[in-house]
């Protein structure tokens, strides 16, 4: 944990925003464990006491639950206990093939092949000295546009969240939320960031906004809302600190699980035994590592910008790079889930104690103290 402190003195009256970037299911588990430790370890911090909740990707669902009034300790216990059905999410909610998209891919592939065969038939009339193999690949390239927009759909995840909100008396409306909530996503066709819950975007159901924010390219098809399509909210900004800054927050707490994995002196768990490199986890984890590297670099740049502006302090909670090896385990495995939750809680409590001792004057100014 580290604190980014501008030169100006903190104000006695302040707003504290909570920013939760994505990081998949393991990232959400880390955030819940770390926030439970933060609430237990610092007197004056309450999971429902933040002035604004900003979520992206998997962090959006955690932010929405907290903004809706669910105690972080209740989420922590629910995910720690395999027989507790308070938040019964499982793999089926996240991994369901987008059959509509695959049907579109097959239909358009057939059209592309018909055009390619027509071009092959008329090539003898074409002029030029184009090599046959070049002409062949030009026609095959037609199929690129027929690839599915995503492998899986988030329809079932959206319905799960909507039902969870209904059962737990959480409003599925940004206007009705008891606390200010913003969910970030990116518009596929304009490239612009959209903040659901902000003026002009407050009519979208919270569950649908969370699904749109989770739609990571390649894995999930973009989520359609009205006549627009949206994808993951962490592709540009990671923690969306500017949103907290513009709200007048004096401090932002960022719980960031997206730290690059360091395998130094550690084995890498795989389905075929312990290996030495992330490469041995295959394509998906190589892609995951690349996302972590980029996201962590962008977050550090954003924090530097906030530090230079001197308007807001940033408290970052994140795992150590070597500890991210825990995230390599399958979160559907209950043993791995418990390990991530307990690790996040334990290490955050340890770091909170050290941080309070090192920055006692700052903590006391904000009215916080060790619990």
Beta strands, then each sheet from edge to edge (+ up, - down):
strand 1: 2-4
strand 2: 16-20
strand 3: 42-43
strand 4: 52-56
strand 5: 150-152
strand 6: 181-187
strand 7: 193-196
strand 8: 218-220
strand 9: 223-225
strand 10: 228-231
strand 11: 251-255
strand 12: 268-270
strand 13: 273-275
strand 14: 313-317
strand 15: 369-370
sheet 1: 1+ 14- 11- 2- 4- 6- 7+
sheet 2: 1+ 14- 11- 2- 4- 6- 10+ 9-
sheet 3: 3+ 15-
sheet 4: 5+ 8+
sheet 5: 12+ 13-
end
